[in-house]
Amino acid sequence: MDAYDPHEQQHAHPTHAPAAGPAARFPGHAWRKPSACGPNSGNCVEVNLAEHGLVGVRDSKIGSSPVLVFDRGEWASFVEAVRRGEFDG
């Protein structure tokens, strides 16, 4: 599995700054907000289904939000639990 290791050395391309943290593993154009968020609200959770098998989750209202990283199996289990109503109050 391709997982983020915070202790892994980052090797920069000679003309680019080194990537920092897990957010660097998720392309900026691939962040998606749920349709329930609506077009006028920036306060949502965003999800990024990266090509390398990981799922990133961040808070859109925090400009430099930390990224929670899950593998696809963990994410699928979470989504299924939501569909079953396990988190309904």
N, C-alpha and C positions, 0 to 999 in steps of 0.2 A: 504494500500500500504506500502511496505517496503521501507523507504526512509532514506537517510543518515542525521543524526542530528549532526552537529559539536559540540553541547553542551552536547551530550549524554556521560555519563561516560563510559569509556572503562574498562572492567574487564578482566584482564590477567589470562591466565592459569598459574598455579604455575611455569611451566617450560618454558613458552614462554613470550616474550616481548609483551606489549600491542599493539594492532593494532593502526595505526595512520592514520587518515583522510580517505577520501572516497576510495583511492587506495587500502586500505586493504580489501575492500569488493569485489574486483575483482581478481580472481585467476590469477597468473602470466602466467600460461600455456594457458589461454584462450584469450589472446590479439591477434587480427587478423589485418593484413594490407590488403588493397585492392590489387587485382591482378595487377592493373595499376602501382603500386609502383615498381614492378620489383624486381628481386632477389638481385641486387647490391646496392640498395638505402635504406638507413636507415632513410631518412627524409620524413616520412609519418605520416598520422594520423592513429591511431590504435583504434579499437573498441572492446569492451568486452561485450558480451551478457550474463551477469551473470544469474545464476539460480534463484536469488531472485527477478526477474522482473525488474531489473534496467539495463541500458545501460551506460557503461563508455566509454569516448572518451578522448584520450590523444595524445600528440605530441611525436613521437618516437625519435626525435633528441634531446630532453631534457631528460636527465637521470632521473631526479626526477620531471617529468612533472606533473602539477596539473591534476586532473581527473575531467572532466565535467560529471555530472551525470544527466541522463534523465530517465523517466519511459518509458515503451515500447510504449505507445500511442504517446508520444511526439516524440520518435525516428521514429515511423512509419509515422507520419505526415511529419517529415523532409525528410525522404527518398522519400516519394511520391512527395513532392514539388521539390526535385532534379530531379526526373524522368520527371516531367512536364516542367522542364527548368526554374523554377522561379528564379534561381540564375545565369542563364547564362548572361554573360555581353554583 
